[in-house]
């Protein structure tokens, strides 16, 4: 095996923590974007409207944060599964 289980669990824990921290940073960044004042238009807002651009930027940051959170949770679940394998007796996979 390339990594023994304790090192793998430690690596997965650290990666999960860092991804969760990065997700929190992206969500904070998306909430900290100052929104310009909204302007009125007769038909619809143009693509270059500062308010619309700020909302889209915030939405993109939220999407990145959600993706990072999902990856963090997936790694945490994988870590839990790898830890549960440590409770099985040695050689149990050879019997399958």
Residue frames as a rotation matrix with the C-alpha (Angstrom) as fourth column:
UNK 1
0.584 0.811 0.000 0.00
0.811 -0.584 0.000 0.00
0.000 0.000 -1.000 0.00
UNK 2
0.000 -0.589 0.808 1.33
0.506 -0.697 -0.508 3.45
0.862 0.409 0.298 -0.88
UNK 3
-0.382 -0.028 0.924 0.03
-0.643 -0.710 -0.287 5.10
0.664 -0.703 0.253 2.30
UNK 4
-0.802 0.211 -0.559 -0.65
0.500 0.749 -0.435 3.31
0.327 -0.628 -0.706 5.53
UNK 5
0.081 0.996 0.041 -4.06
0.805 -0.090 0.586 3.98
0.587 -0.015 -0.809 7.06
UNK 6
0.296 0.069 -0.953 -3.04
0.801 -0.561 0.209 6.42
-0.520 -0.825 -0.221 9.82
UNK 7
-0.726 -0.592 -0.351 -1.19
0.282 -0.721 0.633 8.61
-0.627 0.360 0.691 7.30
UNK 8
-0.723 0.529 0.444 -4.10
0.500 -0.042 0.865 8.39
0.477 0.847 -0.234 4.87
UNK 9
0.289 0.859 -0.423 -6.60
0.930 -0.147 0.337 9.35
0.227 -0.490 -0.841 7.58
UNK 10
-0.023 -0.389 -0.921 -4.38
0.598 -0.744 0.299 12.26
-0.801 -0.543 0.250 8.63
UNK 11
-0.930 -0.359 0.085 -4.02
0.260 -0.473 0.842 13.43
-0.262 0.805 0.533 5.03
UNK 12
-0.398 0.866 0.303 -7.76
0.671 0.050 0.740 13.17
0.626 0.498 -0.601 4.37
UNK 13
0.326 0.487 -0.811 -8.55
0.921 -0.356 0.156 15.05
-0.213 -0.798 -0.564 7.61
UNK 14
-0.393 -0.573 -0.719 -6.22
0.392 -0.812 0.433 17.87
-0.831 -0.112 0.544 6.69
UNK 15
-0.949 0.065 0.309 -7.55
0.284 -0.252 0.925 18.16
0.138 0.965 0.221 3.14
UNK 16
-0.052 0.997 -0.050 -11.14
0.866 0.070 0.496 18.15
0.498 -0.018 -0.867 4.40
UNK 17
0.223 0.068 -0.972 -10.31
0.782 -0.608 0.137 20.89
-0.582 -0.791 -0.189 6.91
UNK 18
-0.706 -0.589 -0.394 -8.53
0.237 -0.720 0.652 23.03
-0.668 0.366 0.648 4.31
UNK 19
-0.758 0.505 0.414 -11.37
0.461 -0.034 0.886 22.69
0.462 0.863 -0.207 1.80
UNK 20
0.243 0.871 -0.428 -13.89
0.946 -0.114 0.305 23.64
0.217 -0.479 -0.851 4.50
UNK 21
-0.035 -0.364 -0.931 -11.78
0.570 -0.773 0.280 26.64
-0.821 -0.521 0.234 5.46
UNK 22
-0.948 -0.309 0.077 -11.51
0.219 -0.458 0.861 27.69
-0.231 0.834 0.502 1.81
UNK 23
-0.341 0.905 0.256 -15.29
0.749 0.097 0.656 27.35
0.568 0.415 -0.710 1.42
UNK 24
0.364 0.440 -0.821 -15.86
0.875 -0.464 0.139 29.57
-0.320 -0.769 -0.554 4.45
UNK 25
-0.481 -0.635 -0.604 -13.47
0.330 -0.770 0.546 32.13
-0.812 0.063 0.580 2.95
UNK 26
-0.905 0.188 0.381 -15.32
0.353 -0.168 0.920 32.13
0.237 0.968 0.086 -0.37
UNK 27
0.081 0.992 -0.098 -18.68
0.895 -0.029 0.446 32.55
0.439 -0.124 -0.890 1.38
UNK 28
0.176 -0.089 -0.980 -17.32
0.676 -0.713 0.186 35.42
-0.716 -0.695 -0.066 3.44
UNK 29
-0.819 -0.553 -0.155 -15.88
0.240 -0.575 0.782 37.00
-0.521 0.603 0.603 0.29
UNK 30
-0.620 0.646 0.445 -19.21
0.600 0.024 0.800 36.67
0.506 0.763 -0.403 -1.53
UNK 31
0.394 0.798 -0.456 -21.02
0.910 -0.270 0.314 38.35
0.127 -0.539 -0.833 1.37
UNK 32
0.042 -0.483 -0.875 -18.44
0.589 -0.695 0.412 41.12
-0.807 -0.532 0.255 1.68
UNK 33
-0.636 -0.241 0.733 -18.83
0.764 -0.330 0.554 42.37
0.108 0.913 0.394 -1.90
UNK 34
-0.584 0.450 -0.676 -20.21
0.057 -0.808 -0.586 45.89
-0.810 -0.381 0.446 -1.75
UNK 35
-0.137 0.632 0.763 -23.31
0.963 0.264 -0.046 46.25
-0.230 0.729 -0.645 -3.87
UNK 36
-0.984 -0.165 0.063 -23.62
0.176 -0.939 0.296 49.46
0.010 0.302 0.953 -5.89
UNK 37
-0.421 0.883 -0.205 -26.91
-0.323 -0.357 -0.876 51.30
-0.847 -0.303 0.436 -5.94
UNK 38
-0.346 0.413 0.843 -29.51
0.760 0.650 -0.007 49.86
-0.551 0.638 -0.538 -8.22
UNK 39
-0.823 0.081 -0.563 -30.52
-0.340 -0.863 0.374 51.87
-0.456 0.499 0.737 -11.26
UNK 40
0.151 0.947 0.285 -33.84
0.033 0.283 -0.958 51.88
-0.988 0.154 0.011 -13.08
UNK 41
-0.926 -0.354 -0.129 -34.09
-0.138 0.000 0.990 50.89
-0.351 0.935 -0.049 -16.72
UNK 42
-0.209 0.898 -0.388 -37.08
-0.954 -0.274 -0.120 50.98
-0.214 0.345 0.914 -19.08
UNK 43
0.419 0.365 -0.832 -36.74
-0.655 0.755 0.002 47.43
0.629 0.544 0.555 -20.40
UNK 44
0.917 -0.216 -0.335 -34.12
0.372 0.767 0.523 45.30
0.144 -0.604 0.784 -18.69
UNK 45
0.651 -0.739 -0.175 -30.73
-0.327 -0.481 0.813 45.91
-0.685 -0.472 -0.555 -17.10
UNK 46
0.670 -0.490 -0.558 -27.84
-0.587 0.111 -0.802 45.84
0.455 0.865 -0.213 -19.56
UNK 47
0.721 -0.443 -0.533 -25.09
0.476 0.875 -0.085 43.26
0.504 -0.192 0.842 -19.11
UNK 48
-0.312 -0.922 0.228 -22.72
0.489 -0.362 -0.794 46.04
0.814 -0.136 0.564 -17.99
UNK 49
0.547 0.569 0.614 -24.95
-0.274 -0.572 0.773 47.18
0.791 -0.591 -0.157 -15.10
UNK 50
-0.451 -0.839 0.305 -22.70
-0.570 0.007 -0.822 47.38
0.687 -0.544 -0.481 -11.99
UNK 51
-0.092 0.491 0.866 -25.39
-0.948 0.221 -0.227 45.97
-0.303 -0.842 0.446 -9.68
UNK 52
0.873 0.450 -0.189 -26.07
-0.488 0.794 -0.362 43.01
-0.013 0.408 0.913 -11.97
UNK 53
0.283 -0.860 -0.424 -22.33
-0.280 0.349 -0.894 42.34
0.917 0.372 -0.142 -12.35
UNK 54
-0.517 -0.458 0.723 -21.84
-0.795 -0.056 -0.605 42.39
0.317 -0.887 -0.335 -8.56
UNK 55
0.338 0.727 0.598 -24.74
-0.836 0.524 -0.164 39.97
-0.433 -0.444 0.785 -8.04
UNK 56
0.875 -0.041 -0.482 -23.33
-0.291 0.751 -0.593 37.59
0.386 0.659 0.645 -10.67
UNK 57
-0.141 -0.990 -0.020 -19.87
-0.455 0.083 -0.887 37.76
0.879 -0.116 -0.462 -9.12
UNK 58
-0.368 0.096 0.925 -21.32
-0.921 0.103 -0.377 36.98
-0.131 -0.990 0.050 -5.69
UNK 59
0.713 0.694 0.103 -23.27
-0.653 0.710 -0.264 34.09
-0.256 0.121 0.959 -7.21
UNK 60
0.545 -0.597 -0.588 -20.11
-0.267 0.542 -0.797 32.65
0.795 0.592 0.136 -8.78
UNK 61
-0.510 -0.744 0.432 -18.29
-0.644 -0.003 -0.765 32.86
0.571 -0.668 -0.477 -5.44
UNK 62
0.044 0.622 0.782 -21.21
-0.914 0.340 -0.219 31.09
-0.402 -0.705 0.584 -3.75
UNK 63
0.869 0.266 -0.417 -21.02
-0.450 0.777 -0.440 28.32
0.207 0.570 0.795 -6.36
UNK 64
-0.009 -0.950 -0.312 -17.29
-0.312 0.299 -0.902 27.82
0.950 0.089 -0.299 -5.69
UNK 65
-0.538 -0.161 0.828 -17.96
-0.833 -0.048 -0.551 27.78
0.129 -0.986 -0.109 -1.94
UNK 66
0.497 0.793 0.353 -20.70
-0.803 0.574 -0.158 25.17
-0.328 -0.205 0.922 -2.35
UNK 67
0.702 -0.320 -0.636 -18.41
-0.271 0.706 -0.654 22.98
0.659 0.632 0.409 -4.47
UNK 68
-0.389 -0.912 0.132 -15.61
-0.436 0.056 -0.898 23.23
0.812 -0.407 -0.419 -1.89
UNK 69
-0.234 0.396 0.888 -18.05
-0.951 0.097 -0.294 22.39
-0.202 -0.913 0.354 0.90
UNK 70
0.805 0.568 -0.171 -19.25
-0.593 0.770 -0.236 19.33
-0.003 0.291 0.957 -1.00
UNK 71
0.322 -0.782 -0.534 -15.68
-0.167 0.508 -0.845 18.15
0.932 0.362 0.033 -1.52
UNK 72
-0.537 -0.514 0.669 -14.89
-0.707 -0.158 -0.689 18.76
0.460 -0.843 -0.279 2.15
UNK 73
0.188 0.709 0.680 -17.89
-0.909 0.388 -0.153 16.69
-0.372 -0.589 0.717 3.26
UNK 74
0.847 0.090 -0.524 -17.02
-0.372 0.805 -0.462 13.93
0.381 0.586 0.715 0.79
UNK 75
-0.134 -0.967 -0.215 -13.47
-0.259 0.243 -0.935 13.74
0.957 -0.070 -0.283 2.17
UNK 76
-0.452 0.041 0.891 -14.81
-0.891 -0.066 -0.449 13.72
0.040 -0.997 0.066 5.73
UNK 77
0.650 0.734 0.200 -17.09
-0.723 0.677 -0.137 10.79
-0.236 -0.055 0.970 4.82
UNK 78
0.607 -0.518 -0.603 -14.19
-0.188 0.643 -0.742 9.00
0.772 0.564 0.293 3.15
UNK 79
-0.453 -0.780 0.432 -12.08
-0.594 -0.097 -0.798 9.57
0.665 -0.618 -0.420 6.26
UNK 80
-0.016 0.549 0.835 -14.81
-0.953 0.245 -0.180 8.08
-0.303 -0.799 0.519 8.42
UNK 81
0.889 0.355 -0.288 -15.00
-0.442 0.828 -0.344 5.04
0.116 0.433 0.894 6.12
UNK 82
0.170 -0.911 -0.375 -11.22
-0.215 0.337 -0.917 4.52
0.962 0.236 -0.139 6.18
UNK 83
-0.512 -0.314 0.800 -11.25
-0.819 -0.104 -0.564 4.77
0.260 -0.944 -0.204 9.98
UNK 84
0.451 0.749 0.485 -14.00
-0.835 0.546 -0.068 2.14
-0.316 -0.375 0.872 10.13
UNK 85
0.704 -0.257 -0.662 -11.79
-0.288 0.750 -0.596 -0.21
0.650 0.610 0.454 8.09
UNK 86
-0.346 -0.903 0.256 -9.20
-0.608 0.008 -0.794 -0.05
0.714 -0.430 -0.552 10.87
UNK 87
-0.106 0.378 0.920 -11.60
-0.952 0.227 -0.203 -1.85
-0.286 -0.898 0.335 13.21
UNK 88
0.852 0.389 -0.350 -11.78
-0.493 0.820 -0.289 -4.93
0.175 0.419 0.891 10.98
UNK 89
0.603 -0.656 0.453 -9.34
0.002 0.569 0.822 -7.77
-0.797 -0.495 0.345 11.65
UNK 90
-0.214 -0.772 -0.599 -6.18
-0.747 -0.266 0.610 -7.94
-0.630 0.578 -0.519 9.54
UNK 91
-0.959 -0.275 0.064 -6.59
-0.155 0.703 0.694 -9.84
-0.235 0.656 -0.717 6.30
UNK 92
-0.214 0.957 0.195 -10.37
0.101 0.220 -0.970 -9.50
-0.972 -0.188 -0.143 6.12
UNK 93
0.266 0.328 -0.906 -10.23
-0.802 -0.447 -0.397 -8.33
-0.535 0.832 0.144 2.51
UNK 94
-0.715 -0.598 -0.363 -8.44
-0.699 0.598 0.391 -11.52
-0.017 0.534 -0.846 1.45
UNK 95
-0.753 0.478 0.452 -11.57
0.203 0.822 -0.532 -13.50
-0.626 -0.309 -0.716 2.42
UNK 96
0.135 0.851 -0.508 -13.79
-0.387 -0.427 -0.817 -11.63
-0.912 0.307 0.272 -0.02
